[in-house]
Every structure is written in C-alpha cells, then in structure tokens.
C-alpha cells in the first residue's frame, strides 16, 4: 500500500471546523447565513475528512487529461464525435467550456476514467471547503500549498471566464454575466450560483442568477429581468442539463447562441466533444486512435486509464446480460448518476429499458475507500476523484465520499472532500507521515 492508501484507510483525522467553513463561504456580507442554511438543507454536502492522493497517481491524472485533450483537438476525432451530435454542436465560436470535470475511480492498477462532464458543479464550493480544511493546522497548510494555490483560485476562475469571453469577443469589455438554470433557486447546488454571482461582482463584473426560461431574444440581443433594465446579457454561465438547447423553453437562449449574440459557456459543442458517453468508446479504441496517428505514449496512457466501454445494442443484449456483473450501464447523455446502474443490481424491467437504446456499458471499476468517523464509529466510504479543468489544465482536485451505487450527498460522514496530494517519498518514515492527533479541527 502507498502512504496515501494507508492514510485513507487508517487515519480518522478530521480537519474541518464549522467556523472555518463559514469564514470561507461568507466572504461578503450578502452571503451571511449561508453556512448555517447549508448545515440544515445540505447536512451531508461537506465531509470533515480529507482524502489523500499518491503523487504518482496525481501525475498520471494530469498526463491522461492532457492526452485526452490532445485527442479531442484532432480534426478526425471531432468529425467522428460530431457526426452523431445535434447540428448545434457544429457551431464553434471559440470558447472551450468552463469547469470541465474528469471523474476517476482509483482501481488496483491506478486511476480509471469514469466519465467527463462539461457543466460540472461544485468547484466554488470545493474551493471554499479546501481552504477551510487547509486552515486546520500547519501540516495541512504545507501539504495543500505544495500542489495548488488555493488563495489565488478565485482569480483563476474569473480569468477562465474572461478567457472564454475574449475567445469570442476579443478585447471588448465583459460587462455582465448571467448564471442560468431552470428554476435555479430549487437546484441542489443553488448556493454555488450565489457564490458565483458574488465572485463576479467582487471582480467588477455585473452578475445575476436567472431562470433560463425567462430569457428573451429581441433586437439582436439576449435579455433577462434579473439584470438591470437596459443591460443585455454578455456571457451566460450555463448550468442547464439541456445540453443541445433543444427544449422549447430554451428557445431564446438557443437563438442568441446560434446568432453569436451571447457568449455561452459551457456549450453544446463542448458536450458533444467531451461529455457524450459514446466518446469513452472512441477514447478506448486503440486501433482507431492509431489510425489518427495519436502518439504511442498518448495511446498507452488512454489504454491504461479508460475502462473498456461499448454501446448497448439489441444484438449484444444477451452477451452483455451474461457479463452484467462486470459492467456499469449509463445513458449516453446522462449526468449526475441519473439512470446509471451497476450490472449486478439490474432487474429485468430496467434491462428492457437499457436495451431499448441510448446506453453504454463500461467495465466496472470498484471505487477505492476512505475511513471516516461517523458518530464515533469508524466507517468505510467509497470515494471518487474529480479534476476540475480548463483548457486541459487541472485547476482543482476534489473527492466525493459516499455509500451506494453512485455518488450522492445523503451519506453521513460523506460529501465533498478536499484532496491532499502527498509529497514524493521514496521510503515512508514516522517523520514523513502525518500524525492523526495533529489533524483534528
């Protein structure tokens, strides 16, 4: 076992205090009370326990993400991926897509890519959580500062949005950002929308949270009543799960996007190139990648990191059913673990739904585990890793700890956890490990 595995399975250290978390969340008077509200409405959103990561695994994550981004940039890959995508995905206005997320399980042979998401939530919440854990004690500060600059992360996020704006608008000033979802106040991560709004305001950009269904397309511009009268929407921070903007309620946003009248990020093209689950089949097809002249090193990385994935078809149904215990089934355009099933939990009725079409089958990669203290009882929880990225660069690592088939925020002791990348050590010694008694909030 690596030192990280030893700590994850043997250290019950808690490095979060409610007061430190409150300080990190409520950075402006308008945010006062958010921590107390979250404690009631989202009692299992934040874990008190950090997850430790081996430095070699961390390096592999970065290398694999960079390799995937290089493949996605290939004209042959884009033609292949877009051939099955809606027409709107062929529009390319320049932006890359904010808050890309690569989700991994840590298998016995290293990290395995579970999926890629283009409108991933949680980055701002995880940044606040990581800073709160970091402030626990000197050992945590030294470890977390070694791999990321948490204090500058807000500036990094704002620079990412400005980069998206400049990719489409050049040197024109960014005046307004609208954070949109359907019924945003009712969304589980609605508090993050509030954090995003405050982040933009703090950096001199007018911002509001608005219901996408209230957008208006007129006079060649996009408008929303949440913004001041007379101010059009410059940039849309898009949190919709209508990835192709095809629902009638989103007609105004679709029209403005197609006209290039508003910068929209993330956007349909990013979803088609990255997050459509069928892309996992392509990324794992070594012969296809070789035909596109993907380098030997990148192909080696992808073969090691991308679990075997195949499309569920009626012709393959019997064979897949026979192997179902070694498979995980996901809808092609799925998100948030909705309608995702472990093969060993399938019923015949669910199987009929899966084989009707629109699902992929992925080789099952059991998640690793983290030992946590739940009301005085040492409890093993599953964990997955999420790398928030922009332009192929990792901005923040976070973990989610849980019980059940997929990640959720209903597990006592679980939720979002910060990731501590340990320093490179050839031979662990008592002076190199972190004494648990020094890691309590």
Helices and strands as residue ranges (DSSP letters): H 3-10, H 18-25, G 29-31, H 34-41, E 51-53, H 55-72, H 75-82, G 87-90, E 100-107, E 110-117, H 123-134, H 138-145, G 150-152, H 153-169, E 176-181, G 184-186, H 190-202, E 206-211, G 212-214, E 216-218, E 221-223, E 235-238, G 248-250, H 251-258, E 263-265, H 268-270, I 271-275, H 278-283, H 286-291, H 296-305, E 309-311, H 317-322, G 324-326, E 327-331, E 341-342, G 343-345, H 348-355, E 359-363, E 368-374, E 377-390, E 393-402, E 415-421, G 436-438
